[in-house]
Amino acid sequence: MAKQMDLWPENKATYEEEMALESIKKIKKPAVRYKEPAKRTAVKKPAKPRKPRGKKKQQKSSKPFWIGVAVLAVIAMVVLYVEFVADKKEPVWPEGHSPMGNTLLGVDVSRYQRKVEWDKVKANDVSFAFVKATEGEKLKDTYFDRNWENTGKASIIRGAYHFYLPHLKPDVQAKNFINTVTLGPGDLPPVLDVEVRGKMPLNHFRGDLKEWLVKVERAYGVKPIIYTGYSFYRDYLEGYFDEYPLWIAHYNVKELKLQKDERTLLSFWQHTDKGSIEGIKGSVDCNIFYGSMRELKRFCIQPPVARN
């Protein structure tokens, strides 16, 4: 390819052209500065106006609810206790009976009543008292001597009873009672308290009771009283011990269904075990005697007939 020629050959340029060329070369081109692109700034959204700070809402506590539940539970427990567990005091006189009637009021006590103030008991229309003396073959009530002596001092007609245990020998039980209790004129006849049936055959059970009764009658010269519950008497004793006076326990009834007649020598009715009498702490068994004071005294052991 042919060599290109310079546009302005030097040997051909005029003086004026050279001068113009030099001046052109001396012209400084304006420097071009590089500008960095501006950084983008995030556009802030206008902030929402703040609500004025107030008190934080307190969460409702569940304590008052559970306190209320606990109070109701306590009330319910108290009601149930009073209704089904706690001893409710009952009138010492059954309905239809009073000191002005033809019956007398009495109590029966044991070590469970602890120290009885017999003078106060006497002042509350109590005419007689049965005191627990013995149980089984060896046991003697720890408060018997105290109760026996103080009932006499308070001029309360007194009697003693033995709690019978059917699995033990009747003659040994009779001996325990006889060795513990001294009865004299003016005292009530001895009492056989029979409430437990046991597992022996019924005829054997009745035979043992009869043995106790006979031995004690020979020792004191008077027929003993039989104490038992109404249902127990109907189930096991009725018709077999008609010659003995009866003391029957029967609660929550207006009157004892058993009636006194020629065949049934009913003498005492225990109408409650929750009586309240001044001089005795807690509940006490309350009884009535079917008769007047004169009849009660005739029922007691009589002095021996003087011999000529």
Disulfide bonds with the S-S distance in Angstrom:
none
